[in-house]
Amino acid sequence: MNVTPSFASIGALLGVPARANILASLIDGRALTATELAIAAGVSPQTTSSHLAKLVDAGLILAEKHGRHRFYRLAEPHIADILEPLGELVKHHPVPERRKSRTPEDLRPARICYDHLAGAIGVQVTDGLMQKGYLDSLGRDYRMTDGGSAFFDAFGVDLAALARTRRVFARQCLDWSERRPHLGGALGAALCAGFIEKGWIKRTRVPRQIVVVDAGRRALKDLLGIEIA
């Protein structure tokens, strides 16, 4: 069960410098590994594991396993808003530049993750949906707002049919190359299918790779205010 952390609980956790450093390293929205956070906190991996467990239990961060790695990120965007004013009080060690992603360069800009948008475009589209107020973050998932219902209905998504499926409706899927979530689940799949049907994106000969055509760039700028390079 997700609970909203109180100011008191956040204050108590920030009383330990290592935990404050961990949270400060996650304010920018990225997901980091325990090793990266141990460096940022300036403590041993074992001590970091203990701190991470407390932060997860407090509902401040989420842990997500991808392949052999476990990533940690802030549980909700508003937690960053609470932590931001405290940033000057936190003196954390900079996280070293992460190793180059194993995702091939030609798949980083735009690709299909199972059946939904991923890569830079997946994150951009998701950010655009949230900035427009169509989606809200809700733990490991997204919640569709009333405005979002109107948007997706106009887009041509059969929301009633999606609600009847057994699949998670709108999952926050951590993007391996961007280290930030993109929209997955039934809604993410329907959105991607709509992009393909409208001719906004096209598959290439490279497996999973997609490209955004000019019509798609114009549509995304008009609908979500995002610029696709």
TORPA-4810 file (N, C-alpha, C, O; in nm, 3 decimals):
<nodes>
NODE_1_0.085_-0.120_0.000_0.000_0.000_0.000_0.088_0.124_0.000_0.182_0.133_0.080_M
NODE_2_0.059_0.220_-0.090_0.136_0.342_-0.097_0.083_0.442_0.003_-0.037_0.466_0.012_N
NODE_3_0.174_0.502_0.080_0.135_0.606_0.173_0.217_0.729_0.144_0.334_0.720_0.104_V
NODE_4_0.156_0.844_0.164_0.226_0.969_0.142_0.312_0.999_0.263_0.258_1.011_0.373_T
NODE_5_0.443_1.012_0.246_0.529_1.038_0.361_0.498_1.173_0.422_0.469_1.269_0.351_P
NODE_6_0.502_1.181_0.554_0.476_1.306_0.623_0.604_1.387_0.633_0.714_1.334_0.617_S
NODE_7_0.587_1.518_0.660_0.704_1.602_0.680_0.789_1.550_0.795_0.912_1.556_0.790_F
NODE_8_0.722_1.497_0.898_0.795_1.447_1.014_0.883_1.329_0.977_0.999_1.320_1.017_A
NODE_9_0.825_1.235_0.897_0.903_1.118_0.860_1.019_1.156_0.769_1.128_1.100_0.781_S
NODE_10_0.995_1.251_0.678_1.103_1.297_0.591_1.212_1.364_0.673_1.331_1.342_0.650_I
NODE_11_1.170_1.446_0.769_1.267_1.514_0.853_1.353_1.417_0.932_1.474_1.437_0.946_G
NODE_12_1.290_1.312_0.984_1.364_1.212_1.061_1.466_1.139_0.974_1.578_1.113_1.017_A
NODE_13_1.425_1.107_0.852_1.516_1.036_0.762_1.631_1.125_0.716_1.744_1.079_0.700_L
NODE_14_1.601_1.254_0.695_1.706_1.346_0.652_1.804_1.376_0.764_1.911_1.432_0.739_L
NODE_15_1.769_1.338_0.886_1.860_1.359_0.998_1.986_1.276_0.988_2.085_1.303_1.056_G
NODE_16_1.983_1.174_0.903_2.102_1.092_0.878_2.163_1.138_0.746_2.099_1.124_0.641_V
NODE_17_2.284_1.195_0.748_2.342_1.253_0.626_2.344_1.159_0.506_2.316_1.203_0.394_P
NODE_18_2.375_1.032_0.527_2.383_0.940_0.414_2.248_0.927_0.343_2.243_0.923_0.220_A
NODE_19_2.139_0.921_0.422_2.007_0.909_0.360_1.970_1.039_0.289_1.908_1.037_0.183_R
NODE_20_2.007_1.151_0.348_1.981_1.280_0.283_2.056_1.288_0.150_2.004_1.339_0.052_A
NODE_21_2.179_1.237_0.148_2.258_1.238_0.025_2.196_1.149_-0.082_2.196_1.184_-0.200_N
NODE_22_2.142_1.035_-0.040_2.077_0.945_-0.135_1.957_1.014_-0.198_1.941_1.011_-0.321_I
NODE_23_1.873_1.075_-0.116_1.754_1.143_-0.168_1.792_1.259_-0.259_1.728_1.281_-0.362_L
NODE_24_1.896_1.333_-0.221_1.939_1.446_-0.303_1.986_1.400_-0.440_1.968_1.472_-0.539_A
NODE_25_2.044_1.281_-0.448_2.093_1.228_-0.575_1.979_1.186_-0.667_1.999_1.171_-0.788_S
NODE_26_1.860_1.167_-0.610_1.745_1.120_-0.690_1.649_1.232_-0.726_1.549_1.209_-0.794_L
NODE_27_1.678_1.355_-0.682_1.586_1.466_-0.705_1.563_1.493_-0.853_1.455_1.536_-0.892_I
NODE_28_1.666_1.468_-0.937_1.652_1.500_-1.080_1.566_1.400_-1.157_1.549_1.413_-1.278_D
NODE_29_1.511_1.300_-1.087_1.419_1.207_-1.152_1.483_1.082_-1.208_1.412_0.991_-1.253_G
NODE_30_1.616_1.074_-1.206_1.681_0.954_-1.258_1.664_0.837_-1.162_1.636_0.854_-1.044_R
NODE_31_1.682_0.718_-1.217_1.688_0.596_-1.135_1.834_0.554_-1.127_1.902_0.548_-1.229_A
NODE_32_1.881_0.526_-1.008_2.021_0.490_-0.987_2.033_0.356_-0.917_1.941_0.312_-0.848_L
NODE_33_2.146_0.292_-0.936_2.171_0.164_-0.870_2.221_0.187_-0.728_2.258_0.299_-0.691_T
NODE_34_2.221_0.081_-0.649_2.270_0.090_-0.511_2.418_0.128_-0.510_2.462_0.202_-0.421_A
NODE_35_2.494_0.078_-0.606_2.636_0.112_-0.613_2.656_0.261_-0.637_2.739_0.325_-0.573_T
NODE_36_2.579_0.316_-0.731_2.589_0.459_-0.759_2.547_0.542_-0.638_2.608_0.645_-0.609_E
NODE_37_2.445_0.497_-0.568_2.397_0.571_-0.451_2.494_0.558_-0.333_2.503_0.650_-0.251_L
NODE_38_2.564_0.447_-0.325_2.665_0.432_-0.220_2.776_0.535_-0.239_2.826_0.593_-0.143_A
NODE_39_2.815_0.556_-0.364_2.918_0.656_-0.394_2.867_0.795_-0.361_2.939_0.876_-0.303_I
NODE_40_2.741_0.822_-0.398_2.683_0.954_-0.369_2.671_0.979_-0.220_2.690_1.092_-0.173_A
NODE_41_2.641_0.873_-0.145_2.622_0.888_-0.001_2.754_0.887_0.075_2.762_0.933_0.189_A
NODE_42_2.858_0.834_0.011_2.988_0.828_0.076_2.996_0.723_0.185_3.070_0.739_0.282_G
NODE_43_2.918_0.614_0.169_2.920_0.507_0.268_2.937_0.373_0.196_2.934_0.367_0.073_V
NODE_44_2.954_0.267_0.273_2.975_0.134_0.215_2.847_0.081_0.151_2.738_0.126_0.185_S
NODE_45_2.860_-0.015_0.058_2.741_-0.076_-0.002_2.648_-0.138_0.101_2.526_-0.131_0.087_P
NODE_46_2.705_-0.200_0.205_2.622_-0.263_0.308_2.539_-0.160_0.384_2.421_-0.180_0.409_Q
NODE_47_2.604_-0.048_0.419_2.533_0.059_0.489_2.427_0.120_0.398_2.317_0.154_0.442_T
NODE_48_2.462_0.135_0.270_2.366_0.190_0.174_2.242_0.103_0.164_2.131_0.154_0.158_T
NODE_49_2.260_-0.028_0.162_2.146_-0.120_0.154_2.050_-0.099_0.270_1.928_-0.102_0.252_S
NODE_50_2.105_-0.079_0.389_2.021_-0.055_0.506_1.944_0.076_0.492_1.825_0.082_0.524_S
NODE_51_2.011_0.180_0.445_1.944_0.309_0.427_1.836_0.300_0.319_1.727_0.356_0.335_H
NODE_52_1.866_0.230_0.212_1.769_0.217_0.103_1.644_0.144_0.151_1.532_0.180_0.115_L
NODE_53_1.662_0.041_0.233_1.547_-0.033_0.286_1.458_0.058_0.369_1.335_0.050_0.360_A
NODE_54_1.518_0.144_0.449_1.439_0.238_0.531_1.365_0.338_0.444_1.250_0.372_0.472_K
NODE_55_1.429_0.386_0.338_1.366_0.483_0.250_1.251_0.420_0.171_1.149_0.485_0.146_L
NODE_56_1.268_0.294_0.133_1.160_0.221_0.064_1.043_0.200_0.160_0.927_0.223_0.124_V
NODE_57_1.072_0.157_0.282_0.967_0.134_0.381_0.890_0.262_0.413_0.771_0.258_0.442_D
NODE_58_0.959_0.375_0.408_0.895_0.504_0.438_0.813_0.557_0.321_0.744_0.658_0.334_A
NODE_59_0.821_0.489_0.206_0.744_0.533_0.090_0.808_0.648_0.015_0.742_0.713_-0.066_G
NODE_60_0.936_0.675_0.041_1.004_0.785_-0.027_1.064_0.744_-0.160_1.070_0.825_-0.253_L
NODE_61_1.108_0.620_-0.171_1.167_0.572_-0.295_1.107_0.437_-0.333_1.048_0.368_-0.249_I
NODE_62_1.124_0.401_-0.460_1.080_0.272_-0.511_1.201_0.195_-0.561_1.297_0.255_-0.611_L
NODE_63_1.197_0.064_-0.548_1.302_-0.023_-0.601_1.244_-0.102_-0.717_1.135_-0.159_-0.706_A
NODE_64_1.316_-0.105_-0.829_1.269_-0.178_-0.947_1.384_-0.261_-1.002_1.494_-0.210_-1.024_E
NODE_65_1.358_-0.389_-1.025_1.461_-0.479_-1.076_1.451_-0.487_-1.227_1.344_-0.515_-1.282_K
NODE_66_1.563_-0.463_-1.294_1.570_-0.475_-1.440_1.693_-0.558_-1.473_1.807_-0.513_-1.455_H
NODE_67_1.670_-0.679_-1.522_1.782_-0.767_-1.551_1.856_-0.801_-1.422_1.795_-0.843_-1.324_G
NODE_68_1.987_-0.782_-1.424_2.068_-0.812_-1.306_2.074_-0.696_-1.208_2.129_-0.709_-1.099_R
NODE_69_2.018_-0.583_-1.247_2.033_-0.462_-1.166_1.902_-0.422_-1.097_1.793_-0.447_-1.148_H
NODE_70_1.916_-0.363_-0.982_1.803_-0.305_-0.910_1.823_-0.154_-0.907_1.927_-0.104_-0.864_R
NODE_71_1.721_-0.082_-0.953_1.728_0.063_-0.960_1.637_0.125_-0.855_1.534_0.068_-0.817_F
NODE_72_1.676_0.243_-0.809_1.598_0.316_-0.709_1.565_0.454_-0.763_1.648_0.519_-0.825_Y
NODE_73_1.442_0.499_-0.737_1.399_0.632_-0.778_1.299_0.685_-0.676_1.246_0.610_-0.595_R
NODE_74_1.274_0.816_-0.681_1.175_0.874_-0.591_1.038_0.814_-0.620_1.003_0.791_-0.736_L
NODE_75_0.962_0.789_-0.516_0.832_0.723_-0.532_0.730_0.812_-0.602_0.647_0.762_-0.677_A
NODE_76_0.736_0.943_-0.578_0.640_1.036_-0.637_0.711_1.166_-0.672_0.804_1.206_-0.603_E
NODE_77_0.668_1.234_-0.780_0.731_1.361_-0.816_0.724_1.466_-0.707_0.817_1.546_-0.692_P
NODE_78_0.614_1.467_-0.628_0.600_1.573_-0.528_0.703_1.559_-0.416_0.728_1.655_-0.343_H
NODE_79_0.762_1.441_-0.402_0.866_1.425_-0.301_0.987_1.511_-0.337_1.053_1.565_-0.249_I
NODE_80_1.015_1.522_-0.466_1.126_1.608_-0.509_1.097_1.753_-0.474_1.188_1.828_-0.437_A
NODE_81_0.970_1.793_-0.485_0.933_1.931_-0.451_0.957_1.958_-0.302_0.999_2.068_-0.264_D
NODE_82_0.930_1.858_-0.219_0.951_1.873_-0.075_1.100_1.880_-0.043_1.143_1.956_0.044_I
NODE_83_1.178_1.799_-0.115_1.321_1.791_-0.086_1.400_1.907_-0.143_1.505_1.943_-0.089_L
NODE_84_1.351_1.966_-0.251_1.428_2.069_-0.322_1.476_2.182_-0.232_1.593_2.218_-0.239_E
NODE_85_1.389_2.241_-0.146_1.436_2.351_-0.061_1.544_2.310_0.038_1.616_2.394_0.092_P
NODE_86_1.556_2.180_0.061_1.655_2.131_0.157_1.789_2.100_0.089_1.885_2.060_0.155_L
NODE_87_1.793_2.118_-0.042_1.912_2.081_-0.118_2.039_2.149_-0.072_2.146_2.089_-0.073_G
NODE_88_2.027_2.275_-0.031_2.146_2.348_0.013_2.205_2.291_0.141_2.322_2.313_0.172_E
NODE_89_2.123_2.217_0.214_2.171_2.161_0.341_2.240_2.027_0.321_2.303_1.973_0.412_L
NODE_90_2.227_1.973_0.199_2.281_1.840_0.173_2.410_1.851_0.094_2.413_1.913_-0.012_V
NODE_91_2.515_1.793_0.143_2.645_1.795_0.076_2.678_1.652_0.033_2.750_1.580_0.101_K
NODE_92_2.624_1.613_-0.083_2.646_1.476_-0.126_2.761_1.468_-0.226_2.796_1.567_-0.291_H
NODE_93_2.818_1.350_-0.236_2.925_1.327_-0.332_2.862_1.311_-0.470_2.760_1.243_-0.483_H
NODE_94_2.918_1.373_-0.573_2.858_1.360_-0.706_2.861_1.216_-0.753_2.958_1.143_-0.732_P
NODE_95_2.752_1.177_-0.818_2.747_1.042_-0.873_2.835_1.039_-0.997_2.819_1.124_-1.084_V
NODE_96_2.927_0.944_-1.008_3.014_0.939_-1.126_2.933_0.914_-1.251_2.825_0.855_-1.247_P
NODE_97_2.986_0.961_-1.363_2.915_0.941_-1.490_2.894_0.792_-1.510_2.988_0.713_-1.504_E
NODE_98_2.770_0.756_-1.535_2.739_0.614_-1.542_2.799_0.551_-1.667_2.825_0.617_-1.767_R
NODE_99_2.819_0.423_-1.656_2.873_0.351_-1.771_2.778_0.362_-1.889_2.656_0.375_-1.874_R
NODE_100_2.836_0.356_-2.005_2.757_0.369_-2.127_2.649_0.261_-2.129_2.677_0.144_-2.101_K
NODE_101_2.527_0.300_-2.161_2.417_0.205_-2.165_2.446_0.096_-2.267_2.508_0.121_-2.371_S
NODE_102_2.401_-0.025_-2.236_2.419_-0.134_-2.332_2.318_-0.126_-2.445_2.327_-0.202_-2.542_R
NODE_103_2.224_-0.036_-2.435_2.129_-0.017_-2.544_2.203_0.037_-2.665_2.267_0.141_-2.653_T
NODE_104_2.196_-0.028_-2.781_2.265_0.022_-2.899_2.225_0.165_-2.931_2.111_0.206_-2.908_P
NODE_105_2.321_0.241_-2.984_2.297_0.382_-3.012_2.177_0.403_-3.103_2.102_0.500_-3.086_E
NODE_106_2.157_0.314_-3.201_2.048_0.335_-3.296_1.911_0.305_-3.235_1.808_0.330_-3.298_D
NODE_107_1.908_0.252_-3.112_1.780_0.226_-3.046_1.749_0.327_-2.936_1.637_0.330_-2.885_L
NODE_108_1.846_0.408_-2.899_1.825_0.501_-2.789_1.720_0.609_-2.819_1.639_0.638_-2.731_R
NODE_109_1.719_0.669_-2.938_1.621_0.776_-2.963_1.477_0.729_-2.963_1.391_0.794_-2.903_P
NODE_110_1.448_0.617_-3.028_1.309_0.572_-3.042_1.306_0.423_-3.071_1.369_0.376_-3.166_A
NODE_111_1.234_0.350_-2.988_1.224_0.206_-3.007_1.093_0.157_-2.946_1.021_0.232_-2.879_R
NODE_112_1.063_0.030_-2.971_0.947_-0.036_-2.912_0.994_-0.122_-2.796_1.084_-0.204_-2.812_I
NODE_113_0.933_-0.104_-2.681_0.959_-0.187_-2.564_0.839_-0.280_-2.550_0.736_-0.241_-2.495_C
NODE_114_0.851_-0.402_-2.600_0.743_-0.500_-2.608_0.635_-0.450_-2.704_0.629_-0.495_-2.818_Y
NODE_115_0.548_-0.358_-2.658_0.445_-0.305_-2.748_0.416_-0.158_-2.722_0.311_-0.107_-2.762_D
NODE_116_0.508_-0.089_-2.653_0.485_0.053_-2.626_0.612_0.134_-2.655_0.720_0.077_-2.673_H
NODE_117_0.598_0.265_-2.659_0.708_0.354_-2.695_0.815_0.356_-2.588_0.785_0.360_-2.468_L
NODE_118_0.941_0.354_-2.631_1.053_0.359_-2.537_1.164_0.443_-2.597_1.155_0.491_-2.710_A
NODE_119_1.270_0.458_-2.519_1.379_0.545_-2.561_1.344_0.690_-2.532_1.250_0.719_-2.457_G
NODE_120_1.419_0.780_-2.593_1.397_0.923_-2.568_1.254_0.964_-2.601_1.193_1.042_-2.528_A
NODE_121_1.198_0.911_-2.711_1.062_0.950_-2.749_0.960_0.900_-2.647_0.864_0.971_-2.617_I
NODE_122_0.980_0.781_-2.593_0.887_0.729_-2.494_0.881_0.816_-2.370_0.773_0.842_-2.316_G
NODE_123_0.998_0.860_-2.324_1.004_0.947_-2.207_0.947_1.085_-2.239_0.876_1.143_-2.157_V
NODE_124_0.979_1.139_-2.358_0.928_1.270_-2.396_0.776_1.271_-2.403_0.711_1.364_-2.354_Q
NODE_125_0.719_1.170_-2.465_0.573_1.162_-2.478_0.509_1.151_-2.339_0.409_1.216_-2.311_V
NODE_126_0.567_1.068_-2.254_0.513_1.052_-2.118_0.522_1.183_-2.041_0.427_1.222_-1.973_T
NODE_127_0.636_1.251_-2.051_0.650_1.381_-1.985_0.546_1.480_-2.037_0.488_1.556_-1.960_D
NODE_128_0.524_1.477_-2.169_0.425_1.567_-2.227_0.285_1.540_-2.176_0.209_1.633_-2.148_G
NODE_129_0.249_1.413_-2.162_0.118_1.376_-2.110_0.100_1.423_-1.966_-0.008_1.465_-1.926_L
NODE_130_0.208_1.416_-1.888_0.200_1.459_-1.749_0.195_1.611_-1.738_0.121_1.666_-1.657_M
NODE_131_0.274_1.679_-1.820_0.276_1.825_-1.817_0.143_1.885_-1.862_0.103_1.992_-1.816_Q
NODE_132_0.074_1.814_-1.951_-0.058_1.858_-1.994_-0.166_1.825_-1.891_-0.281_1.868_-1.904_K
NODE_133_-0.130_1.748_-1.789_-0.226_1.711_-1.687_-0.312_1.592_-1.723_-0.418_1.571_-1.663_G
NODE_134_-0.269_1.513_-1.823_-0.347_1.397_-1.865_-0.317_1.273_-1.779_-0.400_1.184_-1.766_Y
NODE_135_-0.197_1.269_-1.722_-0.157_1.159_-1.636_-0.096_1.214_-1.508_-0.032_1.319_-1.508_L
NODE_136_-0.117_1.141_-1.399_-0.051_1.169_-1.271_0.028_1.047_-1.230_-0.010_0.934_-1.262_D
NODE_137_0.138_1.068_-1.160_0.215_0.956_-1.107_0.143_0.897_-0.986_0.093_0.970_-0.900_S
NODE_138_0.139_0.764_-0.981_0.073_0.696_-0.869_0.154_0.571_-0.835_0.124_0.462_-0.882_L
NODE_139_0.258_0.589_-0.753_0.344_0.476_-0.718_0.412_0.419_-0.840_0.486_0.489_-0.909_G
NODE_140_0.389_0.291_-0.867_0.450_0.225_-0.982_0.367_0.242_-1.109_0.406_0.193_-1.216_R
NODE_141_0.256_0.309_-1.099_0.166_0.325_-1.213_0.139_0.473_-1.241_0.191_0.562_-1.173_D
NODE_142_0.058_0.496_-1.343_0.006_0.630_-1.371_-0.145_0.629_-1.350_-0.211_0.527_-1.371_Y
NODE_143_-0.198_0.742_-1.310_-0.343_0.759_-1.298_-0.388_0.854_-1.406_-0.332_0.962_-1.422_R
NODE_144_-0.490_0.815_-1.481_-0.542_0.900_-1.587_-0.642_1.000_-1.528_-0.732_0.961_-1.453_M
NODE_145_-0.626_1.126_-1.560_-0.715_1.230_-1.510_-0.839_1.241_-1.599_-0.849_1.174_-1.701_T
NODE_146_-0.932_1.326_-1.558_-1.050_1.350_-1.642_-1.008_1.409_-1.776_-1.061_1.373_-1.881_D
NODE_147_-0.911_1.501_-1.770_-0.861_1.558_-1.895_-0.794_1.453_-1.981_-0.804_1.457_-2.104_G
NODE_148_-0.727_1.358_-1.916_-0.664_1.250_-1.989_-0.766_1.160_-2.056_-0.746_1.113_-2.168_G
NODE_149_-0.877_1.135_-1.987_-0.984_1.053_-2.046_-1.035_1.117_-2.174_-1.057_1.049_-2.274_S
NODE_150_-1.054_1.248_-2.169_-1.102_1.320_-2.287_-0.998_1.314_-2.399_-1.033_1.296_-2.516_A
NODE_151_-0.871_1.331_-2.362_-0.764_1.329_-2.462_-0.754_1.194_-2.532_-0.753_1.186_-2.654_F
NODE_152_-0.748_1.087_-2.453_-0.731_0.954_-2.512_-0.856_0.911_-2.589_-0.846_0.839_-2.689_F
NODE_153_-0.972_0.953_-2.542_-1.095_0.922_-2.615_-1.093_0.989_-2.752_-1.127_0.928_-2.852_D
NODE_154_-1.052_1.117_-2.755_-1.043_1.188_-2.882_-0.935_1.128_-2.972_-0.946_1.132_-3.094_A
NODE_155_-0.833_1.073_-2.911_-0.724_1.010_-2.986_-0.769_0.880_-3.052_-0.709_0.834_-3.149_F
NODE_156_-0.876_0.821_-2.998_-0.929_0.699_-3.055_-0.905_0.574_-2.972_-0.925_0.463_-3.021_G
NODE_157_-0.862_0.592_-2.847_-0.838_0.477_-2.759_-0.970_0.433_-2.695_-1.043_0.515_-2.639_V
NODE_158_-1.000_0.304_-2.704_-1.120_0.249_-2.642_-1.089_0.221_-2.495_-1.045_0.112_-2.459_D
NODE_159_-1.113_0.320_-2.411_-1.077_0.308_-2.270_-1.157_0.200_-2.199_-1.106_0.132_-2.110_L
NODE_160_-1.282_0.184_-2.237_-1.366_0.081_-2.174_-1.309_-0.058_-2.201_-1.308_-0.144_-2.113_A
NODE_161_-1.263_-0.079_-2.324_-1.205_-0.209_-2.359_-1.076_-0.233_-2.281_-1.050_-0.345_-2.236_A
NODE_162_-0.994_-0.129_-2.266_-0.869_-0.143_-2.191_-0.897_-0.179_-2.045_-0.827_-0.260_-1.985_L
NODE_163_-1.000_-0.118_-1.990_-1.034_-0.142_-1.849_-1.078_-0.286_-1.825_-1.070_-0.337_-1.713_A
NODE_164_-1.126_-0.352_-1.931_-1.174_-0.491_-1.916_-1.060_-0.593_-1.925_-1.079_-0.710_-1.892_R
NODE_165_-0.944_-0.550_-1.971_-0.833_-0.644_-1.983_-0.773_-0.673_-1.846_-0.794_-0.599_-1.751_T
NODE_166_-0.698_-0.782_-1.837_-0.634_-0.819_-1.711_-0.498_-0.752_-1.696_-0.432_-0.766_-1.593_R
NODE_167_-0.458_-0.681_-1.798_-0.327_-0.617_-1.795_-0.330_-0.490_-1.711_-0.433_-0.423_-1.703_R
NODE_168_-0.217_-0.456_-1.649_-0.207_-0.329_-1.577_-0.242_-0.216_-1.672_-0.195_-0.213_-1.786_V
NODE_169_-0.324_-0.121_-1.627_-0.377_-0.018_-1.715_-0.268_0.078_-1.764_-0.252_0.097_-1.884_F
NODE_170_-0.193_0.138_-1.673_-0.092_0.238_-1.711_0.029_0.223_-1.619_0.033_0.280_-1.510_A
NODE_171_0.125_0.145_-1.662_0.242_0.114_-1.580_0.355_0.214_-1.604_0.376_0.259_-1.716_R
NODE_172_0.427_0.248_-1.497_0.551_0.324_-1.512_0.661_0.222_-1.542_0.704_0.149_-1.454_Q
NODE_173_0.705_0.220_-1.666_0.807_0.125_-1.710_0.941_0.199_-1.715_0.957_0.294_-1.792_C
NODE_174_1.037_0.156_-1.634_1.165_0.226_-1.629_1.240_0.206_-1.760_1.267_0.093_-1.802_L
NODE_175_1.273_0.316_-1.825_1.343_0.313_-1.953_1.491_0.284_-1.928_1.558_0.359_-1.856_D
NODE_176_1.542_0.177_-1.987_1.678_0.133_-1.960_1.781_0.237_-2.004_1.879_0.258_-1.933_W
NODE_177_1.760_0.301_-2.118_1.861_0.395_-2.168_1.845_0.534_-2.110_1.945_0.605_-2.094_S
NODE_178_1.723_0.575_-2.077_1.699_0.710_-2.026_1.701_0.717_-1.873_1.716_0.825_-1.816_E
NODE_179_1.688_0.603_-1.808_1.685_0.595_-1.661_1.567_0.671_-1.601_1.574_0.715_-1.487_R
NODE_180_1.460_0.686_-1.676_1.339_0.751_-1.629_1.221_0.670_-1.682_1.235_0.598_-1.780_R
NODE_181_1.103_0.682_-1.619_0.990_0.599_-1.662_0.926_0.648_-1.793_0.924_0.767_-1.823_P
NODE_182_0.874_0.551_-1.868_0.786_0.583_-1.980_0.656_0.506_-1.960_0.647_0.416_-1.877_H
NODE_183_0.555_0.543_-2.036_0.422_0.484_-2.021_0.416_0.345_-2.082_0.439_0.327_-2.202_L
NODE_184_0.385_0.246_-1.997_0.366_0.110_-2.044_0.224_0.064_-2.014_0.132_0.145_-2.005_G
NODE_185_0.206_-0.066_-2.000_0.074_-0.118_-1.971_-0.019_-0.112_-2.091_0.023_-0.084_-2.203_G
NODE_186_-0.147_-0.139_-2.065_-0.246_-0.141_-2.173_-0.259_-0.005_-2.241_-0.274_0.002_-2.363_A
NODE_187_-0.252_0.103_-2.163_-0.266_0.236_-2.220_-0.145_0.271_-2.307_-0.160_0.329_-2.414_L
NODE_188_-0.025_0.235_-2.261_0.095_0.260_-2.341_0.091_0.185_-2.472_0.132_0.238_-2.576_G
NODE_189_0.042_0.060_-2.469_0.032_-0.020_-2.591_-0.069_0.041_-2.688_-0.044_0.046_-2.808_A
NODE_190_-0.182_0.087_-2.635_-0.285_0.148_-2.720_-0.234_0.278_-2.782_-0.264_0.307_-2.898_A
NODE_191_-0.159_0.355_-2.706_-0.104_0.480_-2.758_-0.005_0.453_-2.870_-0.008_0.519_-2.974_L
NODE_192_0.083_0.356_-2.850_0.181_0.320_-2.952_0.111_0.269_-3.079_0.149_0.305_-3.190_C
NODE_193_0.010_0.185_-3.060_-0.065_0.133_-3.175_-0.131_0.247_-3.251_-0.138_0.245_-3.374_A
NODE_194_-0.180_0.347_-3.178_-0.241_0.464_-3.242_-0.140_0.543_-3.323_-0.171_0.590_-3.432_G
NODE_195_-0.019_0.558_-3.270_0.087_0.629_-3.342_0.117_0.560_-3.475_0.134_0.624_-3.578_F
NODE_196_0.124_0.426_-3.469_0.153_0.349_-3.590_0.038_0.360_-3.689_0.060_0.380_-3.809_I
NODE_197_-0.084_0.347_-3.640_-0.203_0.353_-3.726_-0.215_0.488_-3.796_-0.255_0.496_-3.912_E
NODE_198_-0.181_0.595_-3.724_-0.190_0.729_-3.781_-0.071_0.762_-3.872_-0.069_0.867_-3.937_K
NODE_199_0.027_0.673_-3.874_0.143_0.696_-3.959_0.242_0.794_-3.902_0.321_0.852_-3.976_G
NODE_200_0.239_0.815_-3.770_0.331_0.910_-3.707_0.468_0.849_-3.684_0.569_0.920_-3.683_W
NODE_201_0.472_0.718_-3.664_0.599_0.647_-3.648_0.600_0.528_-3.742_0.495_0.476_-3.781_I
NODE_202_0.720_0.486_-3.778_0.734_0.371_-3.865_0.846_0.281_-3.814_0.946_0.329_-3.760_K
NODE_203_0.828_0.152_-3.831_0.933_0.057_-3.797_1.040_0.060_-3.906_1.013_0.095_-4.021_R
NODE_204_1.161_0.022_-3.868_1.270_0.014_-3.964_1.313_-0.132_-3.978_1.251_-0.221_-3.919_T
NODE_205_1.418_-0.155_-4.054_1.469_-0.291_-4.069_1.541_-0.338_-3.943_1.564_-0.458_-3.924_R
NODE_206_1.578_-0.243_-3.858_1.644_-0.278_-3.732_1.537_-0.323_-3.633_1.444_-0.246_-3.606_V
NODE_207_1.546_-0.443_-3.579_1.444_-0.490_-3.484_1.422_-0.392_-3.370_1.517_-0.347_-3.307_P
NODE_208_1.295_-0.360_-3.342_1.250_-0.273_-3.233_1.268_-0.125_-3.264_1.206_-0.041_-3.198_R
NODE_209_1.349_-0.090_-3.361_1.372_0.052_-3.388_1.253_0.114_-3.460_1.192_0.052_-3.547_Q
NODE_210_1.220_0.238_-3.423_1.118_0.316_-3.494_1.174_0.454_-3.524_1.270_0.498_-3.461_I
NODE_211_1.113_0.520_-3.621_1.147_0.658_-3.652_1.019_0.740_-3.651_0.912_0.690_-3.686_V
NODE_212_1.030_0.865_-3.611_0.916_0.956_-3.612_0.919_1.033_-3.743_1.018_1.099_-3.774_V
NODE_213_0.812_1.026_-3.820_0.806_1.096_-3.948_0.764_1.241_-3.924_0.726_1.278_-3.813_V
NODE_214_0.772_1.322_-4.030_0.742_1.465_-4.016_0.601_1.490_-3.963_0.579_1.578_-3.880_D
NODE_215_0.504_1.411_-4.013_0.366_1.429_-3.966_0.356_1.400_-3.817_0.280_1.466_-3.746_A
NODE_216_0.433_1.303_-3.770_0.433_1.271_-3.628_0.495_1.382_-3.545_0.446_1.413_-3.437_G
NODE_217_0.602_1.442_-3.596_0.665_1.553_-3.523_0.568_1.669_-3.508_0.557_1.729_-3.401_R
NODE_218_0.499_1.700_-3.618_0.403_1.812_-3.612_0.289_1.780_-3.515_0.247_1.866_-3.437_R
NODE_219_0.239_1.658_-3.520_0.127_1.620_-3.433_0.167_1.624_-3.286_0.091_1.672_-3.202_A
NODE_220_0.285_1.575_-3.254_0.330_1.573_-3.115_0.355_1.714_-3.062_0.333_1.742_-2.944_L
NODE_221_0.401_1.801_-3.150_0.419_1.941_-3.107_0.284_2.006_-3.081_0.268_2.080_-2.984_K
NODE_222_0.187_1.979_-3.168_0.054_2.039_-3.153_-0.019_1.982_-3.031_-0.081_2.057_-2.955_D
NODE_223_-0.012_1.851_-3.012_-0.089_1.785_-2.907_-0.025_1.796_-2.768_-0.094_1.818_-2.668_L
NODE_224_0.107_1.779_-2.764_0.175_1.770_-2.635_0.282_1.877_-2.614_0.341_1.886_-2.507_L
NODE_225_0.306_1.957_-2.717_0.405_2.063_-2.703_0.547_2.013_-2.694_0.632_2.080_-2.633_G
NODE_226_0.576_1.898_-2.752_0.712_1.845_-2.745_0.779_1.849_-2.881_0.714_1.831_-2.984_I
NODE_227_0.909_1.873_-2.880_0.990_1.879_-3.002_1.068_1.750_-3.014_1.146_1.715_-2.925_E
NODE_228_1.048_1.678_-3.123_1.120_1.555_-3.150_1.233_1.586_-3.247_1.208_1.634_-3.358_I
NODE_229_1.355_1.558_-3.207_1.470_1.588_-3.293_1.471_1.497_-3.415_1.561_1.507_-3.499_A
</nodes>
